[in-house]
Amino acid sequence: MTATDRIQTFELFWEYYLGEHRNPLCRRLHFAGTGSFLAVLLGMATVSPVRMGGCLVAGLLVAFLGRKVERTRKAFPEVIAIALLWTLGSPWVLLGIVAAYFFAWIGHFKVEFNRPATFQYPLWSLFADFKMVYVMVRGGLWTGDSLPKVVGQS
């Protein structure tokens, strides 16, 4: 796959991502998995705020610096670096990562019957998953509603 074969902006990827998550049950499974992951992060930040906070910031810095990499290649090294940094903050983060993927992959393989976008766009998939959960917290995407209109736009 060449750079020209890849989606070139996160906005276009977001539309693609939502297309891969049409079934509300798949979205709810993602919400449960990502919610579990975020609960672990919050818990560990409470237990060890300096260490976990530093590792979270370092991982977010890698994400910020690598955000445009997906245009030209899969950002697996960046995602692995983020996971390692967050796991340095607390090994319990691995449990959150396993929970997130467990629920998400059930949603894809048993509900949507498609292949997770993580395999082609690992970093943008992480961003889009957090964005989807954010939209769901704000009340959107729980049913069959779809594309960007639910993101807070009128």
C-alpha positions in Angstrom: 0.0 0.0 0.0 1.4 3.4 -1.0 0.9 6.7 0.6 -1.6 7.6 -2.2 -3.7 4.5 -1.3 -4.1 5.7 2.3 -6.7 8.1 3.7 -5.0 11.5 3.9 -6.9 13.3 6.7 -8.3 12.3 10.1 -11.6 13.9 9.0 -12.0 11.5 6.1 -10.8 8.7 8.3 -13.5 9.6 10.9 -16.2 9.1 8.2 -14.6 5.7 7.3 -14.4 4.8 11.0 -18.1 5.4 11.6 -18.9 3.4 8.5 -17.1 0.5 10.1 -19.2 0.9 13.3 -22.7 1.1 11.9 -24.3 -1.3 14.3 -25.2 0.3 17.6 -24.2 -2.9 19.5 -20.7 -2.6 18.1 -20.5 1.0 19.3 -21.8 0.0 22.7 -19.1 -2.7 23.0 -16.5 -0.1 22.1 -17.9 2.2 24.7 -17.7 -0.6 27.3 -14.1 -1.5 26.4 -12.8 2.1 26.1 -14.7 3.0 29.3 -12.9 0.1 31.1 -9.6 1.3 29.8 -10.3 4.9 30.9 -11.4 3.7 34.3 -8.1 1.9 34.7 -6.1 5.0 33.7 -8.1 7.2 36.1 -7.6 4.7 38.9 -3.9 4.4 38.3 -3.6 8.2 38.1 -5.3 8.4 41.4 -3.0 5.8 43.0 0.2 7.1 41.5 -0.5 10.6 40.1 3.1 11.7 39.4 4.3 8.5 37.8 1.1 7.8 35.9 0.7 11.5 35.0 4.2 11.7 33.6 3.7 8.5 31.5 0.3 9.7 30.3 1.8 13.0 29.2 4.7 11.2 27.4 2.3 8.9 25.6 0.1 11.8 24.5 3.2 13.7 23.3 4.1 10.6 21.1 0.5 10.6 19.8 0.6 14.3 19.1 3.9 14.1 17.3 2.9 11.0 15.3 -0.7 12.1 14.4 0.2 12.7 10.7 2.1 9.5 10.2 -1.0 7.5 9.2 -1.1 9.5 5.9 2.0 7.6 4.7 2.3 4.4 6.7 0.8 2.4 9.6 1.7 4.0 12.9 2.2 0.7 14.8 5.6 1.8 16.3 4.0 5.0 17.7 1.0 3.0 19.2 3.4 0.5 20.7 5.4 3.3 22.2 2.2 4.9 23.7 1.1 1.6 25.2 4.6 1.0 26.6 4.8 4.5 28.1 1.4 4.2 29.7 2.2 0.7 31.0 5.4 2.1 32.6 3.0 4.3 34.6 1.3 1.2 35.8 1.3 -2.4 34.6 -2.4 -2.5 35.3 -2.9 -0.4 32.1 -2.3 -3.6 30.2 -5.5 -4.9 31.7 -7.3 -1.8 30.4 -5.8 -2.3 27.0 -6.9 -6.0 26.9 -10.4 -5.0 28.0 -10.7 -2.4 25.3 -9.6 -4.7 22.5 -11.6 -7.6 23.9 -14.9 -5.6 23.7 -14.0 -3.9 20.4 -13.0 -7.1 18.6 -16.1 -8.8 19.7 -18.0 -5.9 18.1 -16.1 -6.3 14.9 -15.8 -10.0 14.5 -19.2 -11.1 16.0 -21.4 -8.1 15.4 -20.2 -6.0 12.4 -18.4 -9.0 10.7 -15.6 -6.7 9.5 -11.9 -6.2 10.2 -11.0 -3.5 12.8 -9.6 -0.3 11.3 -6.8 -0.7 13.9 -5.0 -3.1 11.5 -4.6 -0.4 8.8 -4.7 2.9 10.8 -3.7 2.1 14.4 -3.1 5.6 15.7 -6.1 7.2 14.0 -8.2 4.3 15.2 -7.2 5.1 18.7 -8.1 8.8 18.2 -11.4 7.9 16.6 -12.3 5.5 19.3 -11.8 8.2 21.9 -13.8 10.6 19.7 -16.6 8.1 19.3 -16.8 7.5 23.1 -16.8 11.3 23.6 -19.7 11.7 21.2 -21.5 8.9 22.9 -21.0 10.5 26.3 -22.6 13.6 24.8 -25.6 11.5 23.7 -24.8 10.7 20.1 -24.2 7.5 18.2 -26.2 5.2 20.6 -28.7 4.2 17.9 -28.4 4.2 14.1 -27.4 7.8 13.9 -24.3 8.3 11.9 -21.8 10.7 10.5 -20.4 14.1 11.7 -23.7 15.9 12.4 -23.8 14.2 15.8 -20.4 15.6 16.8 -21.9 18.8 18.1 -22.6 20.4 14.8 -26.1 21.7 14.1 
